Amino acid sequence: MRRYVVPLIVCLALFGCAQFTLVEAKRQEIGNAYSVAAQRTWNRLKEGNVELWTADGPGLESLRFYAGLKDGERLFEPRPGSNDEETLPKYRSGMTVTEVMEFVVDSLTRSGASQVKGHELRPSAFGAADGFRFELSFASATGLRYEGTAIGAVVENRLHLIIYSGTELYYFPKYREDVERIFASIQLA
C-alpha cells in the first residue's frame, strides 16, 4: 500500500521484531475507544497508534484501525533519518469531515501512494456516534491499483478511523462484505 510500510512489515516479520497474532472471530477491542465484531479470523499487527489486520498480507489487503488520534498525531510514523517528520500531515482537532478525508488522502500520498483520490464523502454512523464515510482509490509505487473505504468519527476531539484497502481487481472485493459487517458492528467504549 505504501512505499515504507509494506517493506517494513515484511522485514520486521522476517526478523521476528514484529509479530502477527491471530484475531479470532469474535468481538475485539480497539484501543480503549471502540470494539468491532470480527466474523472471520484475521492476522493482527499492533504498532504505535495503529492496529493492522490482514487475511492474505498487508500488500494485498488490510484493515487499519485508529483509536483516538489526538491533535498533532499522524496516520503513519516518519521513517528514521528522513524528512517525513516535516512532510507527513498531522491530525488537528476541529477538522471538518472534508478536511479529515483530505488528511487521509495527503497522508497516503506523502507516504508513497500515487494518484490518491478520496470521493463519495457522506454521513455514516460510527457505532452510536455521528460519523462519516468515504471511498479511496490509489496506486502503489509500482503501479498496483488499490481501492479503499474509510469510516470514522470525531469523539471528544479524537479521531476514530478504520481504513480498509485492497488490490482493485481481487482482494478489495474479496473481503468487502466482511469489512461491511465489521463497520456495522462498531460499538464505542
Contact map, one row per residue, 1 for C-alpha under 8 A:
111011000000000000000000000000000000000000000000000000000111000000000000000000000000000000000000000000000000000010000000000000000000000000110000010000000000000000000000000000000000000000000
111111000000000000000000000000000000000000000000000000000000000000000000000000000000000000000000000000000001001110000000000000000000000000011000000000000000000000000000000000000000000000000
111111100000000000000000000000000000000000000000000000000000000000000000000000000000000000000000000000000000001110000000000000000000000000011000000000000000000000000000000000000000000000000
011111110000000000000000000000000000000000000000000000000000000000000000000000100000000000000000000000000000001100000000000000000000000000000000000000000000000000000000000000000000000000000
111111111000000000000000000000000000000000000000000000000000000000000000000000000000000000000000000000000000000000000000000000000000000000000000000000000000000000000000000000000000000000000
111111111100000000000000000000000000000000000000000000000110000000000000000000000000000000000000000000000000000000000000000000000000000000000000000000000000000000000000000000000000000000000
001111111110000000000000000000000000000000000000000000000000000000000000000000000000000000000000000000000000000000000000000000000000000000000000000000000000000000000000000000000000000000000
000111111111000000000000000000000000000000000000000000000000000000000000000000000000000000000000000000000000000000000000000000000000000000000000000000000000000000000000000000000000000000000
000011111111100001000000000000000000000000000000000000000000000000000000000000000000000000000000000000000000000000000000000000000000000000000000000000000000000000000000000000000000000000000
000001111111110000000000000000000000000000000000000000000000000000000000000000000000000000000000000000000000000000000000000000000000000000000000000000000000000000000000000000000000000000000
000000111111111000000000000000000000000000000000000000000000000000000000000000000000000000000000000000000000000000000000000000000000000000000000000000000000000000000000000000000000000000000
000000011111111111100000000000000000000000000000000000000000000000000000000000000000000000000000000000000000000000000000000000000000000000000000000000000000000000000000000000000000000000000
000000001111111111110000000000000000000000000000000000000000000000000000000000000000000000000000000000000000000000000000000000000000000000000000000000000000000000000000000000000000000000000
000000000111111110000000000000000000000000000000000000000000000000000000000000000000000000000000000000000000000000000000000000000000000000000000000000000000000000000000000000000000000000000
000000000011111111000000000000000000000000000000000000000000000000000000000000000000000000000000000000000000000000000000000000000000000000000000000000000000000000000000000000000000000000000
000000000001111111100000000000000000000000000000000000000000000000000000000000000000000000000000000000000000000000000000000000000000000000000000000000000000000000000000000000000000000000000
000000000001111111100000000000000000000000000000000000000000000000000000000000000000000000000000000000000000000000000000000000000000000000000000000000000000000000000000000000000000000000000
000000001001101111110000000000000000000000001000000000000000000000000000000000000000000000000000000000000000000000000000000000000000000000000000000000000000000000000000000000000000000000000
000000000001100111111000000000000000000000001000000000000000000000000000000000000000000000000000000000000000000000000000000000000000000000000000000000000000000000000000000000000000000000000
000000000000100001111100000000000000000000111000000000000000000000000000000000000000000000000000000000000000000000000000000000000000000000000000000000000000000000000000000000000000000000000
000000000000000000111110000000000000000000111000000000000000000000000000000000000000000000000000000000000000000000000000000000000000000000000000000000000000000000000000000000000000000000000
000000000000000000011111000000000000000011110000000000000000000000000000000000000000000000000000000000000000000000000000000000000000000000000000000000000000000000000000000000000000000000000
000000000000000000001111100100000000010011110000000000000000000000000000000000000000000000000000000000000000000000000000000000000000000000000000000000000000000000000000000000000000000000000
000000000000000000000111110000000000010111000000000000000000000000000000000000000000000000000000000000000000000000000000000000000000000000000000000000000000000000000000000000000000000000000
000000000000000000000011111000000000111110000000000000000000000000000000000000000000000000000000000000000000000000000000000000000000000000000000000000000000000000000000000000000000000000000
000000000000000000000001111100000000111100000000000000000000000000000000000000000000000000000000000000000000000000000000000000000000000000000000000000000000000000000000000000000000000000000
000000000000000000000000111110000011110000000000000000000000000000000000000000000000000000000000000000000000000000000000000000000000000000000000000000000000000000000000000000000000000000000
000000000000000000000010011111000011110000000000000000000000000000000000000000000000000000000000000000000000000000000000000000000000000000000000000000000000000000000000000000000000000000000
000000000000000000000000001111111111000000000000000000000000000000000000000000000000000000000000000000000000000000000000000000000000000000000000000000000000000000000000000000000000000000000
000000000000000000000000000111111111000000000000001000000000000011100000000000000000000000000000000000000000000000000000000000000000000000000000000000000000000000000000000000000000000000000
000000000000000000000000000011111100000000000000000000000000000000100000000000000000000000000000000000000000000000000000000000000000000000000000000000000000000000000000000000000000000000000
000000000000000000000000000011111100000000000000000000000000000000100000000000000000000000000000000000000000000000000000000000000000000000000000000000000000000000000000000000000000000000001
000000000000000000000000000011111110000000000000000000000000000000110000000000000000000000000000000000000000000000000000000000000000000000000000000000000000000100000000000000000000000000011
000000000000000000000000000011111111000000000000000000000000000000100000000000000000000000000000000000000000000000000000000000000000000000000000000000000000000000000000000000000000000001111
000000000000000000000000001111001111100000000000000000000000000000000000000000000000000000000000000000000000000000000000000000000000000000000000000000000000000000000000000000000000000011111
000000000000000000000000001111000111110000000000000000000000000000000000000000000000000000000000000000000000000000000000000000000000000000000000000000000000000000000000000000000000011011100
000000000000000000000000111100000011111000000000000000000000000000000000000000000000000000000000000000000000000000000000000000000000000000000000000000000000000000000000000000000000110011000
000000000000000000000011111100000001111110000000000000000000000000000000000000000000000000000000000000000000000000000000000000000000000000000000000000000000000000000000000000000100110000000
000000000000000000000000110000000000111110000000000000000000000000000000000000000000000000000000000000000000000000000000000000000000000000000000000000000000000000000000000000000100110000000
000000000000000000000001110000000000011111000000000000000000000000000000000000000000000000000000000000000000000000000000000000000000000000000000000000000000000000000000000000000100000000000
000000000000000000000111100000000000011111100000000000100000000000000000000000000000000000000000000000000000000000000000000000000000000000000000000000000000000000000000000000000000000000000
000000000000000000000111000000000000000111110000000011100000000000000000000000000000000000000000000000000000000000000000000000000000000000000000000000000000000000000000000000000000000000000
000000000000000000011110000000000000000011111000000011100000000000000000000000000000000000000000000000000000000000000000000000000000000000000000000000000000000000000000000000000000000000000
000000000000000000011110000000000000000001111100001111000000000000000000000000000000000000000000000000000000000000000000000000000000000000000000000000000000000000000000000000000000000000000
000000000000000001111000000000000000000000111110001110000000000000000000000000000000000000000000000000000000000000000000000000000000000000000000000000000000000000000000000000000000000000000
000000000000000000000000000000000000000000011111111100000000000000000000000000000000000000000000000000000000000000000000000000000000000000000000000000000000000000000000000000000000000000000
000000000000000000000000000000000000000000001111111000000000000000000000000000000000000000000000000000000000000000000000000000000000000000000000000000000000000000000000000000000000000000000
000000000000000000000000000000000000000000000111111000000000000000000000000000000000000000000000000000000000000000000000000000000000000000000000000000000000000000000000000000000000000000000
000000000000000000000000000000000000000000000111111000000000000001101000000000000000000000000000000000000000000000000000000000000000000000000000000000000000000000000000000000000000000000000
000000000000000000000000000000000000000000000111111100000000000111100000001000000000000000000000000000000000000000000000000000000000000000000000000000000000000000000000000000000000000000000
000000000000000000000000000001000000000000011111111110000000000111000000000000000000000000000000000000000000000000000000000000000000000000000000000000000000000000000000000000000000000000000
000000000000000000000000000000000000000000011100011111000000011110000000000000000000000000000000000000000000000000000000000000000000000000000000000000000000000000000000000000000000000000000
000000000000000000000000000000000000000001111000001111100100011100000000000000000000000000000000000000000000000000000000000000000000000000000000000000000000000000000000000000000000000000000
000000000000000000000000000000000000000001110000000111111100111000000000000000000000000000000000000000000000000000000000000000000000000000000000000000000000000000000000000000000000000000000
000000000000000000000000000000000000000011100000000011111000110000000000000000000000000000000000000000000000000000000000000000000000000000000000000000000000000000000000000000000000000000000
000000000000000000000000000000000000000000000000000001111101100000000000000000000000000000000000000000000000000000000000000000000000000000000000000000000000000000000000000000000000000000000
000000000000000000000000000000000000000000000000000001111111110000000000000000000000000000000000000000000000000000000000000000000000000000000000000000000000000000000000000000000000000000000
100001000000000000000000000000000000000000000000000011011111110000000000000000000000000000000000000000000000000000000000000000000000000000000000000000000000000000000000000000000000000000000
100001000000000000000000000000000000000000000000000000001111110000000000000000000000000000000000000000000000000000000000000000000000000000000000000000000000000000000100000000000000000000000
100000000000000000000000000000000000000000000000000000011111110000000000000000000000000000000000000000000000000000000000000000000000000000000000000000000000000000000110001000000000000000000
000000000000000000000000000000000000000000000000000001111111111000000000000000000000000000000000000000000000000000000000000000000000000000000000000000000000000000011110001100000000000000000
000000000000000000000000000000000000000000000000000111101111111100000000000000000000000000000000000000000000000000000000000000000000000000000000000000000000000000011100000000000000000000000
000000000000000000000000000000000000000000000000000111000000111110000000000000000000000000000000000000000000000000000000000000000000000000000000000000000000000001111000000000000000000000000
000000000000000000000000000000000000000000000000011110000000011111000000000000000000000000000000000000000000000000000000000000000000000000000000000000000000000001110000000000000000000000000
000000000000000000000000000001000000000000000000011100000000001111100000000000000000000000000000000000000000000000000000000000000000000000000000000000000000000111100000000000000000000000000
000000000000000000000000000001000000000000000000111000000000000111111000001000000000000000000000000000000000000000000000000000000000000000000000000000000000001111000000000000000000000000000
000000000000000000000000000001111100000000000000110000000000000011111000000000000000000000000000000000000000000000000000000000000000000000000000000000000000001110000000000000000000000000000
000000000000000000000000000000001000000000000000000000000000000001111100000000000000000000000000000000000000000000000000000000000000000000000000000000000010011100000000000000000000000000000
000000000000000000000000000000000000000000000000100000000000000001111110110000000000000000100000000000000000000000000000000000000000000000000000000000000000011100000000000000000000000000000
000000000000000000000000000000000000000000000000000000000000000000011111100000000000000000111000000000000000000000000000000000000000000000000000000000000000111000000000000000000000000000000
000000000000000000000000000000000000000000000000000000000000000000001111100000000000000001111000000000000000000000000000000000000000000000000000000000000000010000000000000000000000000000000
000000000000000000000000000000000000000000000000000000000000000000000111110000000000000001110000000000000000000000000000000000000000000000000000000000000000000000000000000000000000000000000
000000000000000000000000000000000000000000000000000000000000000000001111111000000000000001100000000000000000000000000000000000000000000000000000000000000000000000000000000000000000000000000
000000000000000000000000000000000000000000000000000000000000000000001001111110000000000111100000000000000010000000000000000000000000000000000000000000000000000000000000000000000000000000000
000000000000000000000000000000000000000000000000010000000000000001000000111110000000000001000000000000010010000000000000000000000000000000000000000000000000000000000000000000000000000000000
000000000000000000000000000000000000000000000000000000000000000000000000011111000000000100000000000000000010001000000000000000000000000000000000000000000000000000000000000000000000000000000
000000000000000000000000000000000000000000000000000000000000000000000000011111100000000000000000000000000000000000000000000000000000000000000000000000000000000000000000000000000000000000000
000000000000000000000000000000000000000000000000000000000000000000000000000111110111100100000000000000000000000000000000000000000000000000000000000000000000000000000000000000000000000000000
000100000000000000000000000000000000000000000000000000000000000000000000000011111101100000000000000000000000000000000000000000000000000000000000000000000000000000000000000000000000000000000
000000000000000000000000000000000000000000000000000000000000000000000000000001111100000000000000000000000000000000000000000000000000000000000000000000000000000000000000000000000000000000000
000000000000000000000000000000000000000000000000000000000000000000000000000000111110000000000000000000000000000000000000000000000000000000000000000000000000000000000000000000000000000000000
000000000000000000000000000000000000000000000000000000000000000000000000000001111111100000000000000000000000000000000000000000000000000000000000000000000000000000000000000000000000000000000
000000000000000000000000000000000000000000000000000000000000000000000000000001001111111000000000000000000000000000000000000000000000000000000000000000000000000000000000000000000000000000000
000000000000000000000000000000000000000000000000000000000000000000000000000001100111111100000000000000000000000000000000000000000000000000000000000000000000000000000000000000000000000000000
000000000000000000000000000000000000000000000000000000000000000000000000000001100111111100000000000000000000000000000000000000000000000000000000000000000000000000000000000000000000000000000
000000000000000000000000000000000000000000000000000000000000000000000000000000000011111100000000000000000000000000000000000000000000000000000000000000000000000000000000000000000000000000000
000000000000000000000000000000000000000000000000000000000000000000000000000000000011111110000000000000000000010000000000000000000000000000000000000000000000000000000000000000000000000000000
000000000000000000000000000000000000000000000000000000000000000000000000010101000001111111000000000000000110011000000000000000000000000000000000000000000000000000000000000000000000000000000
000000000000000000000000000000000000000000000000000000000000000000000000010000000000001111100000000000100110000000000000000000000000000000000000000000000000000000000000000000000000000000000
000000000000000000000000000000000000000000000000000000000000000000000011111000000000000111110000000000100000000000000000000000000000000000000000000000000000000000000000000000000000000000000
000000000000000000000000000000000000000000000000000000000000000000001111110000000000000011111010000100100000000000000000000000000000000000000000000000000000000000000000000000000000000000000
000000000000000000000000000000000000000000000000000000000000000000000111000000000000000001111110000000000000000000000000000000000000000000000000000000000000000000000000000000000000000000000
000000000000000000000000000000000000000000000000000000000000000000000110000000000000000000111110000000000000000000000000000000000000000000000000000000000000111000000000000000000000000000000
000000000000000000000000000000000000000000000000000000000000000000000000000000000000000000011111000000000000000000000000000000000000000000000000000000000000100000000000000000000000000000000
000000000000000000000000000000000000000000000000000000000000000000000000000000000000000000111111111100000000000000000000000000000000000000000000000000000000000000000000000000000000000000000
000000000000000000000000000000000000000000000000000000000000000000000000000000000000000000000111111100000000000000000000000000000000000000000000000000000000000000000000000000000000000000000
000000000000000000000000000000000000000000000000000000000000000000000000000000000000000000000011111110000000000000000000000000000001000000000000000000000000000000000000000000000000000000000
000000000000000000000000000000000000000000000000000000000000000000000000000000000000000000000011111111000000000000000000100000000000000000000000000000000000000000000000000000000000000000000
000000000000000000000000000000000000000000000000000000000000000000000000000000000000000000000011111111100000000000000000000000000000000000000000000000000000000000000000000000000000000000000
000000000000000000000000000000000000000000000000000000000000000000000000000000000000000000100011111111110000000000000000000000000000000000000000000000000000000000000000000000000000000000000
000000000000000000000000000000000000000000000000000000000000000000000000000000000000000000000000111111111000000000000100100000000000010000000000000000000000000000000000000000000000000000000
000000000000000000000000000000000000000000000000000000000000000000000000000000000000000000000000011111111100000000000100000000000000000000000000000000000000000000000000000000000000000000000
000000000000000000000000000000000000000000000000000000000000000000000000000000000000000011100000001111111110000000000000000000000000000000000000000000000000000000000000000000000000000000000
000000000000000000000000000000000000000000000000000000000000000000000000001000000000000000000000000111111111000000000000000000000000000000000000000000000000000000000000000000000000000000000
000000000000000000000000000000000000000000000000000000000000000000000000000000000000000000000000000011111111100000011100000000000000000000000000000000000000000000000000000000000000000000000
000000000000000000000000000000000000000000000000000000000000000000000000000000000000000110000000000001111111110000000000000000000000000000000000000000000000000000000000000000000000000000000
000000000000000000000000000000000000000000000000000000000000000000000000011100000000000110000000000000111111111000000000000000000000000000000000000000000000000000000000000000000000000000000
010000000000000000000000000000000000000000000000000000000000000000000000000000000000000000000000000000011111111111010000000000000000000000000000000000000000000000000000000000000000000000000
000000000000000000000000000000000000000000000000000000000000000000000000000000000000000000000000000000001111111111110000000000000000000000000000000000000000000000000000000000000000000000000
000000000000000000000000000000000000000000000000000000000000000000000000000000000000001100000000000000000111111110000000000000000000000000000000000000000000000000000000000000000000000000000
011100000000000000000000000000000000000000000000000000000000000000000000000100000000000100000000000000000011111110000000000000000000000000000000000000000000000000000000000000000000000000000
011100000000000000000000000000000000000000000000000000000000000000000000000000000000000000000000000000000001111111000000000000000000000000011000000000000000000000000000000000000000000000000
111000000000000000000000000000000000000000000000000000000000000000000000000000000000000000000000000000000001111111110000000000000000000001111000000000000000000000000000000000000000000000000
000000000000000000000000000000000000000000000000000000000000000000000000000000000000000000000000000000000001100111110000000000000000000001111000000000000000000000000000000000000000000000000
000000000000000000000000000000000000000000000000000000000000000000000000000000000000000000000000000000000000100011111000000000000000000011100000000000000000000000000000000000000000000000000
000000000000000000000000000000000000000000000000000000000000000000000000000000000000000000000000000000001001100011111100000000000000000111100000000000000000000000000000000000000000000000000
000000000000000000000000000000000000000000000000000000000000000000000000000000000000000000000000000000001000000000111110000000000000000111000000000000000000000000000000000000000000000000000
000000000000000000000000000000000000000000000000000000000000000000000000000000000000000000000000000011001000000000011111100000000000011110000000000000000000000000000000000000000000000000000
000000000000000000000000000000000000000000000000000000000000000000000000000000000000000000000000000000000000000000001111100000000000011100000000000000000000000000000000000000000000000000000
000000000000000000000000000000000000000000000000000000000000000000000000000000000000000000000000000000000000000000000111110000000000111000000000000000000000000000000000000000000000000000000
000000000000000000000000000000000000000000000000000000000000000000000000000000000000000000000000010010000000000000000111111000000001111000000000000000000000000000000000000000000000000000000
000000000000000000000000000000000000000000000000000000000000000000000000000000000000000000000000000000000000000000000001111100000001110000000000000000000000000000000000000000000000000000000
000000000000000000000000000000000000000000000000000000000000000000000000000000000000000000000000000000000000000000000000111110000111100000000000000000000000000000000000000000000000000000000
000000000000000000000000000000000000000000000000000000000000000000000000000000000000000000000000000000000000000000000000011111000111100000000000000000100000000000000000000000000000000000000
000000000000000000000000000000000000000000000000000000000000000000000000000000000000000000000000000000000000000000000000001111111111000000000000000000000000000000000000000000000000000000000
000000000000000000000000000000000000000000000000000000000000000000000000000000000000000000000000000000000000000000000000000111111111000000000000000000111000000000000000000000000000001001100
000000000000000000000000000000000000000000000000000000000000000000000000000000000000000000000000000000000000000000000000000011111000000000000000000000000000000000000000000000000000000111110
000000000000000000000000000000000000000000000000000000000000000000000000000000000000000000000000000000000000000000000000000011111100000000000000000000000000000000000000000000000000000000110
000000000000000000000000000000000000000000000000000000000000000000000000000000000000000000000000000000000000000000000000000011111110000000000000000000001010000000000000000000000000000000010
000000000000000000000000000000000000000000000000000000000000000000000000000000000000000000000000000000000000000000000000001111011111000000000000000000001000000000000000000000000000000000000
000000000000000000000000000000000000000000000000000000000000000000000000000000000000000000000000000000000000000000000000001111001111100000000000000000111100000000000000000000000000000000000
000000000000000000000000000000000000000000000000000000000000000000000000000000000000000000000000100000000000000000000000111111000111110000000000000000111000000000000000000000000000000000000
000000000000000000000000000000000000000000000000000000000000000000000000000000000000000000000000000000000000000000000001111100000011111000000000000011110000000000000000000000000000000000000
000000000000000000000000000000000000000000000000000000000000000000000000000000000000000000000000000010000000000000000111110000000001111100000000000011100000000000000000000000000000000000000
000000000000000000000000000000000000000000000000000000000000000000000000000000000000000000000000000000000000000000000111100000000000111110000000001111000000000000000000000000000000000000000
000000000000000000000000000000000000000000000000000000000000000000000000000000000000000000000000000000000000000000011110000000000000011111000000001111000000000000000000000000000000000000000
000000000000000000000000000000000000000000000000000000000000000000000000000000000000000000000000000000000000000000111100000000000000001111100000111100000000000000000000000000000000000000000
000000000000000000000000000000000000000000000000000000000000000000000000000000000000000000000000000000000000000011111000000000000000000111110000111000000000000000000000000000000000000000000
100000000000000000000000000000000000000000000000000000000000000000000000000000000000000000000000000000000000000011110000000000000000000011111111110000000000000000000000000000000000000000000
111000000000000000000000000000000000000000000000000000000000000000000000000000000000000000000000000000000000000111000000000000000000000001111111110000000000000000000000000000000000000000000
011000000000000000000000000000000000000000000000000000000000000000000000000000000000000000000000000000000000000111000000000000000000000000111111000000000000000000000000000000000000000000000
000000000000000000000000000000000000000000000000000000000000000000000000000000000000000000000000000000000000000000000000000000000000000000111111000000000000000000000000000000000000000000000
000000000000000000000000000000000000000000000000000000000000000000000000000000000000000000000000000000000000000000000000000000000000000000111111100000000000000000000000000000000000000000000
000000000000000000000000000000000000000000000000000000000000000000000000000000000000000000000000000000000000000000000000000000000000000000111111110000000000000000000010000000000000000000000
000000000000000000000000000000000000000000000000000000000000000000000000000000000000000000000000000000000000000000000000000000000000000011110011111000000000000000000011000000000000000000000
100000000000000000000000000000000000000000000000000000000000000000000000000000000000000000000000000000000000000000000000000000000000000011110001111100000000000000001111000100000000000000000
000000000000000000000000000000000000000000000000000000000000000000000000000000000000000000000000000000000000000000000000000000000000001111000000111110000000000000001111000100000000000000000
000000000000000000000000000000000000000000000000000000000000000000000000000000000000000000000000000000000000000000000000000000000000001110000000011111000000000000111100000100000000000000000
000000000000000000000000000000000000000000000000000000000000000000000000000000000000000000000000000000000000000000000000000000000000111100000000001111100000000000111000000000000000000000000
000000000000000000000000000000000000000000000000000000000000000000000000000000000000000000000000000000000000000000000000000000000000111100000000000111110000000011110000000000000000000000000
000000000000000000000000000000000000000000000000000000000000000000000000000000000000000000000000000000000000000000000000000101000011110000000000000011111000000011100000000000000000001000000
000000000000000000000000000000000000000000000000000000000000000000000000000000000000000000000000000000000000000000000000000001000011100000000000000001111100001111000000000000000000000000000
000000000000000000000000000000000000000000000000000000000000000000000000000000000000000000000000000000000000000000000000000001001111000000000000000000111110001110000000000000000000000000000
000000000000000000000000000000000000000000000000000000000000000000000000000000000000000000000000000000000000000000000000000000000010000000000000000000011111111100000000000000000000000000000
000000000000000000000000000000000000000000000000000000000000000000010000000000000000000000000000000000000000000000000000000000001000000000000000000000001111111100000000000000000000000000000
000000000000000000000000000000000000000000000000000000000000000000000000000000000000000000000000000000000000000000000000000000000000000000000000000000000111110000000000000000000000000000000
000000000000000000000000000000000000000000000000000000000000000000000100000000000000000000001100000000000000000000000000000000000000000000000000000000000111111000000000000000000000000000000
000000000000000000000000000000000000000000000000000000000000000000011110000000000000000000001000000000000000000000000000000000000000000000000000000000000111111100000000000000000000000000000
000000000000000000000000000000000000000000000000000000000000000001111100000000000000000000001000000000000000000000000000000000000000000000000000000000011110111110000000000000000000000000000
000000000000000000000000000000001000000000000000000000000000000011111000000000000000000000000000000000000000000000000000000000000000000000000000000000011110011111000000000000000000000000000
000000000000000000000000000000000000000000000000000000000000000011100000000000000000000000000000000000000000000000000000000000000000000000000000000001111000001111100000000000000000000000000
000000000000000000000000000000000000000000000000000000000000001111000000000000000000000000000000000000000000000000000000000000000000000000000000000001110000000111110000000000000000000000000
000000000000000000000000000000000000000000000000000000000000001110000000000000000000000000000000000000000000000000000000000000000000000000000000000111100000000011111000000000000000000000000
000000000000000000000000000000000000000000000000000000000000111100000000000000000000000000000000000000000000000000000000000000000000000000000000000111000000000001111100000000000010000000000
000000000000000000000000000000000000000000000000000000000000111000000000000000000000000000000000000000000000000000000000000000000000000000000000011110000000000000111110000100000000000000000
000000000000000000000000000000000000000000000000000000000011110000000000000000000000000000000000000000000000000000000000000000000000000000000000011100000000000000011111011110000000000000000
000000000000000000000000000000000000000000000000000000000001100000000000000000000000000000000000000000000000000000000000000000000000000000000001111000000000000000001111111100000000000000000
000000000000000000000000000000000000000000000000000000000000000000000000000000000000000000000000000000000000000000000000000000000000000000000000111000000000000000000111111110000000000000000
000000000000000000000000000000000000000000000000000000000000000000000000000000000000000000000000000000000000000000000000000000000000000000000000000000000000000000000011111110000000000000000
000000000000000000000000000000000000000000000000000000000000000000000000000000000000000000000000000000000000000000000000000000000000000000000000000000000000000000000111111111000000000000000
000000000000000000000000000000000000000000000000000000000001100000000000000000000000000000000000000000000000000000000000000000000000000000000000000000000000000000000111111111100000000000000
000000000000000000000000000000000000000000000000000000000000100000000000000000000000000000000000000000000000000000000000000000000000000000000000011100000000000000001111111111110000000000000
000000000000000000000000000000000000000000000000000000000000000000000000000000000000000000000000000000000000000000000000000000000000000000000000000000000000000000000101111111111000000000000
000000000000000000000000000000000000000000000000000000000000000000000000000000000000000000000000000000000000000000000000000000000000000000000000000000000000000000000000011111111000000000000
000000000000000000000000000000000000000000000000000000000000000000000000000000000000000000000000000000000000000000000000000000000000000000000000000000000000000000000000001111111110000000000
000000000000000000000000000000000000000000000000000000000000000000000000000000000000000000000000000000000000000000000000000000000000000000000000000000000000000000000000000111111111000000000
000000000000000000000000000000000000000000000000000000000000000000000000000000000000000000000000000000000000000000000000000000000000000000000000000000000000000000000000000011111111100000000
000000000000000000000000000000000000011100000000000000000000000000000000000000000000000000000000000000000000000000000000000000000000000000000000000000000000000000000000000000111111110000000
000000000000000000000000000000000000000000000000000000000000000000000000000000000000000000000000000000000000000000000000000000000000000000000000000000000000000000010000000000111111111000000
000000000000000000000000000000000000000000000000000000000000000000000000000000000000000000000000000000000000000000000000000000000000000000000000000000000000000000000000000000011111111100000
000000000000000000000000000000000000111000000000000000000000000000000000000000000000000000000000000000000000000000000000000000000000000000000000000000000000000000000000000000001111111110000
000000000000000000000000000000000001111000000000000000000000000000000000000000000000000000000000000000000000000000000000000000000000000000000000000000000000000000000000000000000111111111000
000000000000000000000000000000000001000000000000000000000000000000000000000000000000000000000000000000000000000000000000000001000000000000000000000000100000000000000000000000000011111111000
000000000000000000000000000000000000000000000000000000000000000000000000000000000000000000000000000000000000000000000000000000100000000000000000000000000000000000000000000000000001111111000
000000000000000000000000000000000011100000000000000000000000000000000000000000000000000000000000000000000000000000000000000000100000000000000000000000000000000000000000000000000000111111100
000000000000000000000000000000000111100000000000000000000000000000000000000000000000000000000000000000000000000000000000000001100000000000000000000000000000000000000000000000000000011111110
000000000000000000000000000000000111000000000000000000000000000000000000000000000000000000000000000000000000000000000000000001110000000000000000000000000000000000000000000000000000000011111
000000000000000000000000000000001110000000000000000000000000000000000000000000000000000000000000000000000000000000000000000000111000000000000000000000000000000000000000000000000000000001111
000000000000000000000000000000011110000000000000000000000000000000000000000000000000000000000000000000000000000000000000000000000000000000000000000000000000000000000000000000000000000000111
